[in-house]
Amino acid sequence: MPVFKTNIRIVKQNYIAVLLYVVIFIGLAIIMASDAKATDEKAFKPTSISLGIVDRDLSSTSKAIINYLSEYHKVIPLADDKELMQDELYYRNVEYILIIPTQFETSLFDGADVSLDCIKIPNSNSGLYVDLQIEQLLRTLRSFLSAGYDLPSAMLKTKEVLASETNVSLSLDKETSLSTPKYYYYYKFLPYILIALMIQTISTTLYVFNKQDIRKRNICSSESLKSRNFQLVLGSFVVSICIYLLVTVVGFILYRNEISNSATIPYCLLNSFIFLIVSISLGYFIGIIGHNLEAISAYGTILSLAFSFLGGVFVPLSVMSENVKSFSRFVPTYWYTKTNDLLMNLSEVSAKLREEIFIGYFVQLCFALAIFCIALVFSKKKLQES
């Protein structure tokens, strides 16, 4: 089987590029999985920050508020100087500056709707958290004062109310798991590496065999056209399966504990194998239209990155606008990612979800068939021209 052996020999010459892609992919998947925060029932915890205080009122109420906040944050008294406050915030010595205005206590006892001023880092989570904390404090304190309590009693009652905790439990259906498995991120980035490697291997092989002088030599050889094509397809299939097994085995080694206990891993494997077929069709198409090895390499980089960004591999589908997602539906990676996301937090797969998953499989196979057909049209046209 000379054509088959030559096919394998061509791929062996590019093994460094293949291994480089695999190493980059594994590194990317590990980094993203380690940086991902586990979602569980105790995901939210109170946060202590450096809180600057400018007390212009110097009253009993302002001191009571400062004492309360010091129980939760690192309180730093600041001079009433605008430039100093800006510097403290700029150099992140404090994350939030609370300004208690003059006549605050008098206005509070008179029942006026008085508020505290603040300077904070724009759009910061800590700023929103302290805003909410101060709003709750003033609202509760105002309620007790209006009910006739004196300041010490009202402040004590306010602390008791705000210190009380409510136990919250999340009720999940039996299909849903709270935490996202780390292997999800591994399979999330798999389309990028499959597209890049299929173009790097299959496209290069097809380009070499489709060179005009080599094609003429093959025509003159004793091998029939049917035999040559069979060996070429067999070689491409063997290379593709070897690459797929390589990345799959690496995934099982890295996340063997989670994968062994997962009920959805068979669906993830099937999803990735179907996308392998899509990647093979892309590799075949690029191998037909590629004019030289540099162009094939460029096509591989552009397609793998473009499909990954548009299909939700690098940018989550949840943050995309509806207009972008409408366009992304015409990209096979979108349906791979959508199916992968469905499997993300499941402990078992219901009949309804299984139907959605198989729709994703079917659409990907339709993309693969369409790309193969387009490639055959270009191949026939190229043969006629030559």
C-alpha positions, 0 to 999 in steps of 0.5 A, spaced: 500 500 500 504 505 497 499 511 497 497 509 504 505 509 507 506 515 503 500 518 507 503 516 513 510 518 512 508 525 510 504 526 517 510 524 520 514 529 517 509 534 520 509 531 527 513 537 531 507 541 529 502 536 531 505 535 538 506 543 538 498 544 537 497 538 542 501 541 548 498 548 547 491 546 547 493 542 553 496 548 557 490 552 555 485 547 557 489 546 564 489 554 565 482 555 564 480 549 568 484 552 574 482 559 573 475 557 573 471 558 580 467 552 582 459 554 583 457 551 589 452 553 595 457 557 599 459 561 593 457 568 596 461 570 602 462 577 605 468 581 603 472 585 608 475 591 604 479 597 606 474 603 607 476 610 608 472 614 613 471 622 613 467 624 618 464 631 618 459 630 623 463 628 629 456 626 632 454 620 636 450 617 630 456 618 626 461 614 631 456 609 632 456 607 624 463 607 624 464 602 629 459 598 626 462 598 619 469 597 623 466 590 625 466 588 617 472 592 614 478 595 615 476 602 617 481 608 615 480 615 618 482 620 612 482 628 613 477 632 609 482 633 603 479 632 596 486 631 593 488 626 599 482 622 598 483 621 590 490 619 591 488 614 597 483 611 592 488 612 586 493 608 589 488 603 592 490 604 599 482 604 600 477 601 595 471 605 598 471 612 601 465 614 606 463 621 607 458 623 613 456 630 612 455 635 617 448 635 620 447 628 619 445 626 626 440 632 626 437 630 619 436 623 621 432 624 628 428 629 624 426 624 620 429 627 613 431 622 608 438 623 609 444 619 605 451 618 606 456 621 600 461 616 598 467 615 593 469 609 590 472 605 584 467 605 578 463 599 577 467 595 583 463 589 586 466 591 593 463 598 592 456 595 590 457 591 596 458 596 601 453 601 598 448 595 600 451 594 607 450 602 608 443 602 605 441 596 610 444 600 616 441 606 615 434 603 613 434 599 619 436 604 624 431 609 621 426 604 622 428 603 630 429 611 631 422 612 628 419 607 633 421 611 639 428 608 640 434 612 643 440 612 639 444 606 643 438 602 643 436 603 636 443 601 634 443 595 638 437 593 635 439 594 628 446 590 629 441 584 632 437 585 625 443 585 620 447 580 624 441 575 623 442 570 618 437 566 613 439 559 611 438 558 604 438 552 600 438 551 593 433 546 590 436 542 584 432 537 580 436 530 580 439 532 573 443 538 575 449 538 579 452 545 582 459 544 580 462 545 573 467 539 572 474 541 569 473 536 563 468 541 561 473 546 559 478 541 556 472 539 551 470 546 550 477 548 547 477 541 543 474 544 536 480 549 536 485 543 536 481 538 532 480 544 526 488 546 526 490 539 526 486 536 521 488 542 516 495 541 518 495 533 516 489 532 512 490 538 507 498 537 507 497 530 505 492 532 499 496 538 497 502 533 496 498 528 492 494 533 488 500 536 485 500 536 478 506 532 476 505 527 482 498 526 480 500 524 473 505 519 476 500 516 480 495 515 473 501 512 470 502 507 476 499 500 476 495 502 482 488 503 480 484 510 481 479 506 486 485 503 490 489 510 490 483 513 493 481 508 498 489 508 501 488 516 501 482 515 505 484 510 509 491 514 511 487 520 513 482 516 517 488 512 521 491 519 522 485 522 524 483 517 529 490 517 532 490 524 533 483 523 536 485 518 541 491 522 543 487 528 545 482 523 548 487 519 552 490 525 555 483 528 557 482 521 561 489 522 564 488 529 567 481 528 569 480 521 570 477 522 577 471 526 575 470 523 568 470 516 571 464 518 575 460 522 570 454 520 567 455 525 561 462 523 558 459 518 553 455 524 550 461 528 550 465 523 547 460 522 541 460 530 541 467 531 540 467 525 535 462 528 531 466 534 531 472 530 528 468 528 522 467 536 521 474 537 522 476 532 517 471 535 512 474 542 513 481 539 512 479 535 506 476 542 503 482 546 505 487 541 501 483 541 495 483 549 495 490 550 498 495 553 492 501 552 497 503 549 504 504 556 506 496 558 504 494 551 507 497 553 514 494 560 514 487 557 512 488 553 518 490 558 523 484 563 520 479 558 520 481 555 527 481 561 530 475 564 527 470 558 528 473 558 535 471 565 537 464 565 533 462 558 535 463 560 543 469 556 544 473 562 546 468 567 548 462 564 552 455 564 548 452 567 554 455 573 553 454 574 546 449 579 543 443 576 539 445 578 533 452 575 533 449 568 536 444 569 530 450 569 525 454 564 529 448 558 528 451 558 521 458 555 524 459 548 526 462 550 532 456 553 535 452 547 535 458 543 538 459 548 544 451 549 545 451 541 546 457 541 550 454 547 555 447 542 555 452 537 558 456 542 563 452 541 570 448 534 569 448 528 573 444 525 568 440 526 561 433 526 561 429 524 554 428 532 553 435 534 553 437 527 550 433 530 544 436 537 544 443 533 544 442 529 538 439 535 534 446 538 536 449 532 533 445 532 527 446 539 525 454 538 526 453 532 521 449 536 516 455 541 516 460 536 515 456 533 509 455 540 506 463 541 506 464 535 503 460 536 498 463 543 496 470 540 497 468 535 491 465 540 487 472 544 487 475 538 486 472 536 480 473 543 477 480 543 479 481 536 475 477 539 469 482 545 469 488 541 469 
